[in-house]
Amino acid sequence: MTSSYLRWGNSDAFYLLIVVALLVAGYFYFEKSSQRRLDKAFGKKVAAYLTQSASLVKRRLQVLVQALALIFMIVALARPQAGESQQEIKSEGVELLVLADVSESMLAEDVKPSRLAQMKIELSKLLELMPGNKIGIIAFAGSSTLLSPLTTDPNALRMYIDSLDVNSVSSQGTNFETALNYAKEAFDKGGVTQDDASRTTRAVLVVSDGEDHEEGALDAAKKLSKDGIRIFSIAYGTEKGGAIPDRDPYGNATGFKKDSSGQPVLTQVKGEFLKSLAQSGEGQFYFAYFNGDHLRRFVDDLGQLEKTQFQSSMMTQYEEKFTWPLLAGLILLFISFLINDRKSTSAEWTGKYETNEA
């Protein structure tokens, strides 16, 4: 479908015409004001002699040509458009940020060898299932840190995945809100620029046990979904839970972490919270099982999301016509510089023996 009617891409630019009108009015006001001051100071005959070399007509013509040039430039700034066509929006692949929980509860061994170790093994497998896509790694607990910006280099990503541990962040806890906001910043700084002709599927994968989460995470997830970023989550651990091992600097087990009463701290997976997080982010929730198909299901769901969002989407394209008024404005501006407000000849002063009358 095509159409030839004229439309404006930035109609607010026409408000600048008020500025042009004020500038022209201001010029004529100050011209009259200056002439009155000269006449008062020297008298009309002397003032006429002093200004005889300047052509008032040429000066006004120069101002009017410059004003007309500004008007054409404002029209160009308003982006006149004529004609339209339908264009399919193309998908440019997937950008995925993995939010990896490295809080101490991930050290629990209710899954073998531990929640954290299982998560790292499966993230390496995920790289094999998503070749060619841009993936980044954010480690989080009480604070967050970007280990790897978005990249297609699987070797670099594996190196960062292998380095994940409780020392990857500066503080413990489980602050999902901070991690999600950090992911938004990482997309803005390192992602592909989105435009009208192409889009990139953006998603966040939260891999965690959901333990000890703080408030604000669900609201942050909703904000990301409004920006087109879907949130998926995978839960690691068991509902029965497990104790958190305590180790010496050499990695040897020395017992289990205990609470203030001296009892071992038991940590349980919070699958319901992770499910709510995914629902708020318009994504899917998965529970990690040994030899489970959760990774494959995540990749399939992500691929389906890409097809749903982009392959059937169409964009209305308008033909820009701003170049013509812009060219006219530049030509008029150049012409205005060629207008000389000096007279070619000046009259001889004949009133040198005259005196001003009071």
N, C-alpha and C positions, 0 to 999 in steps of 0.2 A: 504494500500500500504506500503510495506517495502523495505528497501534498505540497502546494506551492505558496501557501499563505505565509505572511511574515510574522515572526515571533521574536521575542527578545530573551536572550539567555541571562541578562543581568539588568533588568529594568530599573533597579535602584540607582543605577548610574545617572539617570535623568535628573536626579535631585541636584547634580552638579551644575545644571543649567541655571539654577538660582544664583550660584556663585558667579557665573559668567555675567549674568544680568547685573549683579551688584558691582562687579568690576567696571563694566561699561558706564553704569550710572555714576560710580565714584569718579571715573575719569572726567566726565562732563561737568560734574559738580566742582572738582578741583580746578578745572580749566576756567570756569566762570569766576571762581573765587580768586584765582591768581590774577586774572585780568582786572578784577575790581581793585585788588591791592596795588597793582601797578598804576592804574589810573589815579588812585588816591595819592600815591606817593609822588608821581612825576607829572601828572596831568595827562589827559587823553592824547594830546599831540606828541608829547615826548615819549610816552609809553608806546604809541604806534611806531615811532621812529626806532625805538630800542628793539622792537619785535618784528621789524619789517623784513628781516632776512628769513623768518620762519613762516612757512605756509600752513595756516590753520586748517585749510581744506585737506592738504596732504597728510597732516598729522592725524586728523579725524579718520581719514580713509585708512591709514595704517592701523589704527586702533580697531576699527570695524572689521578689517580683514583678519586681524589676529583673533578677534572675538569669534568670527565665523570659523576660523581654523580650530579653535577650542570646541566649538559646537560639534564639528565633524568628528573630533577625537572622542568626545563624550558619546556620540552615537556609536562609534567603534567600540568603546568600552562597554556599552550596553549589549554588545554581541548580537547584532541582527542575524537571524537564521531564517532560511527559506528552504523548503523541501525536507522530506524525512524518508527514512528507510529503516527496515527492520534488520538487525544484525544479531546473530547468535552469540551469547556470552560464552567465552572459552574458559575452561578450567586449566589452571597452570599447576596442577598437582596438589600435594598435601604438605602443610606445615604443621608439625606436631611437636609440642613441648611436653616432655615427661617430667612430672613433679614427683621426685623420688623421696619418700619419707626415710630419714636417717635418724629418727629419734631412738632413744635407748630401748623403747619397747619393741623395736624391730629386731633386737638381738635375741628375743625369746625363741626357744628351740621347740615350740609345740609343732612346728613343721621342720623337717630336716633338710639341710644342716641347721638353718635358722631362717626366720622370715626375711631378713636382709639378704642372706646368701641366695635364697630361692628367687627373690626379686631380681637380683643382679643376673642370675642365670637366664631368667626369662626375658629380661630386657635385651640381652645379647641375641636371643632367639628372635625377638621382635624385629631387630635390624635386618635379619635375613628375610623376614616376611614383607618388609617394606623397602625394597631397594629403590634408589633413585629419588626418594622423598627427603625433604629437609626435616631433620629432627634435632632438637636441642635438649639438654639435660639441666634441670634445676634441682639441687639438693635442698631439702627444707626440714626444719624441726621447729624450734622456737624462732629462728631466723631463716633466711633463705639466701642462697648464693647461686649464681649462674655458672655452672661448671663448663658447659659447652653451648655456645650460641647455635642458632639454626645452621645446619651443615648437611651435606650429602656424603661426607667422608665417613664410612663405617668404621674404619680403623681408629680414627680419632674418637669416635663415639664409644667404641669398646674400651678404649683406654680410660675414659672418664667414668664409664660404668664400673669398671674394675676398681676404681679409686673410691667408690662410694663407701663411707663408713660414718660413724657417729661424730667423727672429728671434722667432717666436711663443712660443718656450720659452726658458728660462734656460740650459739646458745641452744639449750635443749627445750623440750616442750613440743607442741604440735600446732603451729599457727597456720591453718589452711588459708585464712584470709590474706595474710601477707604474701604467701606463696602464689596465690591466684593473681593478686595485683602485680606481683613481680613478673608473672608470665605475660600479662598484658603489656608491660613495658618492653619486655624482650621481643614480642611480636612487632611493636611499633618501631623499635630501633633496628631489628635485624631481619624482619620479614620482607616479602615481596610487596612492593607498592601496589595497592589495589586501585584499579581504574575502571572505567565504564565498559571496556572491551574484554577484560580478563579478570578472573577472580582466583583466589587460592583458598582451598578448604583449610581452615584453621581449627585446630583441636588441641585440647589439653588432656593428658592422661595422668590421673593421680594414682600412684601405686603406694598403698599404705595399709596399715592395720586399723586406721581410724581412731586410734586410742588418744585420750586426753585432748580432744579438739577444743578450740576456743570459739567464742561466739563471732558472728559476722561472716562466716564462710559461705553460708547459703545466699546471703545478699550479694556477696562478691561474685558468686557463680552466676546469679541472675544478670548482673551487669555485663559479664563477659558474653553471655548468650545473646544479649541485646546487640552486642557489637559483632555478632556473627561467629563467635568462638564457642564451639561445643565442648562440653566437659564429659569425659569418660572416667570411670574409676575401677580399679581392681583391688580387691581385699586380700590381704595375706595374713594368715594365722588361723586359729580355730576358735570356736565358741567356748570350748573348754578352757582355753588359754594355757599359759605356761609362765614359769618364773624367768626373770631376767638374769642371766649369768653375770658374775663379777669376775674380772680377769686382772691379772697383774700386767705390768708394762711389757712382759714378754709374751702375752697372749695365753698364759696358763690359767685355767679355771681355779678360782679361789673360793667359790661358793656362789651365793645368789644375793641379789640386792634385797634389802630388808626395809620394812617400814619403821615408824617410830616405836612400835611395840615389839620389834625384833622378829616379826614374821616375814617370810619371803613375799615379795611383791608379785602378785599374779596379774598378768596383762591379757585381756581378751580382745578379740577382733570386734570392731564396731561396724558390722556390715550395714546396719540400717542407716547409720549416718552417711557412709560412703554412697549408699543407694540414693539417699535424699540429695546429696551433693550432685550426683549425676543427673537426677531429675530436674534440679534447679538449673543446671546447665544444658538441658535439653539433649542429654546424651544417654549412655547406657552404663549399667553397673554389671560387673562380673566378679565371681568368687574364684580365686585361684585354687585349683586342685592339682595334685601330682598327676602328670600326664593328661591334664585336662585340655579342652579345646578352647579355653577362654581367649587365648591370644589370637587364634584363627577367627573366632567370632568377632573380636574387636576389629581386626583388619577388614573383615567383610562388611561390618557395619559402617566403618569409616569410608570404605569404597562406595557403599550404597548411598551414603550421605553426599558424597561428591557428585554422584550421578544425579541425585534428586535435586541438588541445589543449582547445578549449572548446565547440564546437558540439554535440558528442555527450556532454559531461560532465554528470552529474547530481549533485546535492547533497542529502543527507538533512537536512531542516529539522525541528527539535524546537520544540515550543511551550513557552515559558518560563512557569513558575508561581511565580517568586520574589516577585511583588508581594504575594501573600496573606500569607505568613509575615512579610514585611517590614512590612506594614501592622499585623499583629497585634503585632509587636514594638514598633512606635512607639506604638501605643495603650497597651500595658502600661507602657511607659516613662513615658508621660504620666500614667497612673494612679498610678504609684509616687511621682511628685512631689506628688500630691494627698494622699497618706497622711501625716498629721501624727502624729508619735510623742509628742506631748504629751498628758497626761491632762487631761480636762475639769475634774476636781476633785482636790484633793490633801488628804491626811489631815493633821490638826493634830498638831503635835509634843506628845507627852505624856510624854516622858522627859527634860524639861529639868532635873529634880532628881536624875536618876539618874547614877550614875558607872560608868565601865567597870570591870569586874572583871578583875583580872590573870589 
